[in-house]
């Protein structure tokens, strides 16, 4: 449910024309927000997909490509919103957030495996 709500939230923000914070650093803030929102999206996809009995590598590939697909769809959606534009650069920023989160999750997962091996 959290995944769906987060996707809806991203959609709604993308539907706002001329989204701006009004601050001098607006461009940087929007790019950081892109990274953050897609990091969270990747985490939520991971929570859903990890329940399935796939191998670890497949889980992370699925998380990456599901989040990437949503990033691309989000930019396509913005092409149809007055005052907004779809931007491949923003997909790249989103991918940075996705890679950051999947890297963190992989590191945590690998640490758990190492700790379990030491116990046996």
C-alpha positions, -999 to +999 in steps of 0.1 A: +000+000+000+029+024+008+043+018-026+011+027-043+007+058-022+042+069-029+036+065-067+005+085-064+024+112-045+051+114-072+023+116-099+005+144-081+037+165-076+045+159-113+011+172-121+017+206-105+026+233-132+057+253-125+066+235-093+091+257-075+102+263-039+106+300-045+141+298-030+173+309-046+187+273-047+155+260-063+172+241-091+195+222-066+166+215-042+145+201-069+173+177-081+179+166-045+141+160-041+142+139-073+170+117-059+152+114-025+118+105-039+132+078-062+155+065-034+124+060-013+105+045-043+134+020-048+132+011-011+094+005-013+098-016-044+124-036-026+100-042+004+074-056-020+097-076-043+119-092-015+089-111-003+091-133-034+115-162-034+139-148-061+176-147-058+192-116-044+206-104-078+172-108-095+155-089-067+178-059-071+176-060-109+138-060-106+139-031-080+162-011-103+141-016-134+107-010-118+119+022-103+136+032-135+105+025-155+085+047-131+111+075-135+107+074-172+069+073-170+071+103-147+090+124-172+067+113-200+038+124-178+054+158-173+054+163-211+017+166-209+015+190-179+014+227-187+044+245-173+064+213-170+087+194-194+100+158-195+137+158-191+161+129-196+185+146-173+159+142-145+157+105-152+195+104-147+191+122-113+163+097-104+187+068-114+213+082-090+188+080-062+178+045-072+214+033-074+221+049-040+193+031-023+200-003-040+237+000-031+228+007+006+203-022+006+229-045-010+255-035+016+230-042+044+221-075+029+257-086+024+265-076+060+237-098+073+251-127+052+286-122+066+273-121+102+252-152+097+282-171+082+304-161+112+277-176+136+278-210+120 
